[in-house]
Structure formats: structure tokens, C-alpha cells
């Protein structure tokens, strides 16, 4: 499993890729890229970071988005 940190765009994600959303409080969540269907393919993964709210501490903007690649 490879991890690539917020370098790409939503349109670059392929079948089998998942997003790991890691908060500074230590909570880790997994997002299926299918859930990003409303986002423009040109949206960068870094631009998604301020939009996510941690499921544990409920704070927004403290996360890092990474791609989990199962290839």
C-alpha cells in the first residue's frame, strides 16, 4: 500500500484509490473517492483539507488528505 500526500487532483484518482483523512488529534478516517462526485476534477486534494471536519474532535481544517493506493 503506497501513500501519496496531497499532490494530485480529484480527477487523478483511479479505481482502487481511497483517501485517508488524518487529523492532528490522531483520528484517521477513510473516504471513498466516489463520495467526491460533486467536486470538480480540477480540485486539488490540498483544497479539500479545510473542508473536512474531524469525526473525533469535531474541528475543521486540522486534517491532511493522503491517497491510499492499493496497486
C-alpha positions in Angstrom: 0.0 0.0 0.0 1.5 3.3 -1.1 0.6 6.6 0.4 0.9 9.8 -1.6 0.3 13.1 0.2 -1.9 15.8 -1.3 -0.1 16.2 -4.6 -2.9 15.4 -7.1 -6.3 16.4 -8.1 -9.7 14.7 -7.7 -9.7 13.8 -11.4 -6.4 11.9 -11.0 -7.9 9.4 -8.6 -8.4 6.0 -10.2 -10.4 2.8 -9.3 -8.9 1.3 -6.2 -7.7 4.6 -4.7 -9.0 5.7 -1.3 -8.4 8.9 0.6 -7.0 8.8 4.1 -8.0 11.9 6.2 -5.7 12.2 9.2 -6.4 14.8 11.9 -3.8 16.4 14.2 -5.7 14.9 17.2 -4.7 11.4 15.9 -8.1 10.3 14.4 -7.9 8.7 10.9 -10.8 8.3 8.5 -11.1 6.7 5.1 -13.1 8.3 2.3 -14.2 6.6 -0.9 -13.4 8.9 -3.9 -16.9 8.1 -5.3 -18.1 10.4 -2.5 -16.3 13.3 -4.2 -18.6 13.2 -7.3 -19.7 16.8 -6.6 -16.2 18.1 -6.7 -14.6 19.4 -9.9 -12.0 17.1 -11.4 -9.6 20.0 -11.2 -9.9 20.4 -7.4 -6.6 19.7 -5.7 -6.6 17.3 -2.7 -5.0 20.1 -0.7 -8.1 22.2 -1.3 -10.2 19.5 0.3 -8.3 19.7 3.6 -10.0 22.8 5.1 -13.5 21.3 4.2 -13.2 18.2 6.3 -14.3 18.1 9.9 -12.7 15.5 12.2 -15.1 12.9 13.4 -13.5 12.8 16.8 -12.6 16.3 17.9 -15.1 18.0 15.5 -12.6 20.7 14.5 -12.3 21.7 10.9 -9.1 22.5 9.0 -6.7 20.3 11.0 -6.5 17.4 8.6 -4.1 16.1 6.0 -5.6 14.2 3.0 -3.5 11.4 1.5 -4.2 8.8 -1.2 -4.1 5.2 -0.3 -3.1 3.3 -3.4 -3.8 -0.5 -3.4 -1.9 -1.2 -6.6 
